[in-house]
Amino acid sequence: MNPQPVDGADGADDSGGSSAEGSGIDLARAVLAAARARGRDGGAGWTGNRRRGSTPGQRSGSGPDERDPQLLSAALPRMIEDRGWAVPAAVGGVMGRWGEIVGSHIAAHCTPVEFNDGVLTVRTDSAAWATELRMLAPQLLAKLNAELGTSRSAHGGRDTAGAIANLKVVGPGGR
């Protein structure tokens, strides 16, 4: 048995078989010749699927990126930062540790209730404690900002981004 070359490398015409077989080979040769010609002229006019060069902003491949599912512990800090919630979240942490920061004696009589636009509102259980807390406000602000890492005293007394700028003290009647 002597195998016949299929690709026509011997220069012979393979159209000697059946007409369906010959037309299939001729068609394959025509497609290959057209592809080679497009390859020589830089692929002009070709709209097939072609691998693109890496350009900024385009992603491909199987490597991990920000579109993949993320652990909550990794996604939450990025979301807080992206939305500008870093300061309120930090102040919320300070409010959660209020008793540790200001001491149990003060915490027994006053509670932080709100943080808005740099103002921390604290409610006291009596008018006497409201007066006492107003007098302690500068020391409390320094202590709270030190916990936040935005100590105003470290910056010459000027307000800095993220610092608690003011302590609003309200008595039991809400004033």
N, C-alpha and C positions, 0 to 999 in steps of 0.2 A: 504494500500500500504506500503510495507516494502522495504526501499531502500537498495541496495546492496553496500558494500564498494568497491571502485574502486581501491584503492592502494594495496589491498591484505593484509591489516593489520590483517585480521582475519585468515590468513594462507591458505585460500581457493584459489583454482585455478580459475581465471576469464576467462578461455578459453572456458567456456560453451556457450558463445554467438556465433554470426556469426564469420566466419573465419577472415573477414576483421577487425572486432572490436577486436577480440582476438589478432591478430598479431600486431595491433597498440598499445595495452596495453603492450604486451610483448616487443615490440621495445622500448617503453618509459621506461620500467623497466630496460632494458639492458643499455640504454644510461645513466640513473640515476646511475646505479651501476658502470659503467665505470667512470663517473664523480667523484663519491665518492672515487673510488680507486685512481684516479689521484690526488685528493685532499689529500689523506693520504700519498702518496709518494712524495709530494712537487710539483706536477704538471710537473714532468719530461717528456719531449717530447711534451708538449702541446704547440701549436703555435697559439692558439686563441687570440682574443683581450683581453688583460689584462691591467689593470690600472698600470701604472709605478709609482714607487716612485719618489718624486721630486728630480731631480738632477740639479746641476747648469747648466745654459745655456738652459734648456728646459722650455718651457712655456705651460701652459694649463689653461683652465678655461675661464670664461667670463669677467674677470677683465680687465681694460684698460692697455695697454702697448704701447711701442713706435711704434708698427706696425699699430696702429689705426690711422685714419685720425686726423691730428693735425690742430689747428688754426695757421695761418701764424705768428701771434705775438709770439707764443710759439716755433714754428719750426725754425724761422729765426735766433734767437740768437744762438741756438744750431748748426745750419748749419754753421754760420760764425765762431764759435769757432772750430768746427771739421775741417774745411778747412783751418784754419790758417789765416783767413781774419780779425781778431779782430783789429790789428793795422791799416791796410789800411782803415777799416770802421771807426775807431775812428778818423783818420786823415781826412777822408772825411767829418766827422762831424765838425771838426775844420775848414776845408776849406769852408764849408757852412756857418759858423759863422765868417768868416774872418773879416768883418767890425766891429763886436762887440768886437773881441779879440784885433786887432791891432789899432783900432780907425778909425773913418771915414776919417780923414785927410790922413792917409797912404793908406787906402783902396781905396781912390779916384784915387791914382796914381799907385797902384800895385795890381796884382791879382795872387793867387796861381794857377799853371797850372798842376802840376804833383807831385806825391809822389812815389818814387821808392827806395828800399833798404835803407831806413832811410834818404833819401835826399828829401827835399821839394824844388821844383823849383818854383820861383816867377818871374813873368814878370812885368817889370815896363814900364811906358809910355814915359820915357825920360832917357837919360844917367845920368843926374843929380840925378834923383830919384834912379837909380841903385846904384850910389855911396853912396847916403844917406842910402839906405837900407843895403848895405854891412857894413856900420859903425854901424848900429842898430842891426845887425844880432845876436850878443850874447844876447841882451835884448829880441829880438823877439823869439829866441829859448827858452829862459827860460820861457817866457810867454806862448808860444805854448805848451811846455812840461808840464807846470803846468795845462793847460786846459785838456791835455790828462791824467793827473795823473801820469806822468812819469818824474817829474822834475829832471833834471840832477844836478842842484845845491843841491838838497836834498840828493843826493848820492855821494857827494864829487867831483862833476865835471866829474865823469866817465860816459861813455855811459851805459845805461841800456836797457834791452830788451823793445822794444816798443817806445823808445824815438826817437824824430826827431834828428838825429845826426848832420845834416848839413843843412844849408839854402843856396841854389844856386840861385843867383840873375842874371837874364838875362835882358838886356836892350831891347829896341824896335826892334833892329836888330837881336835879338836872341842870342847874345853873352854875 
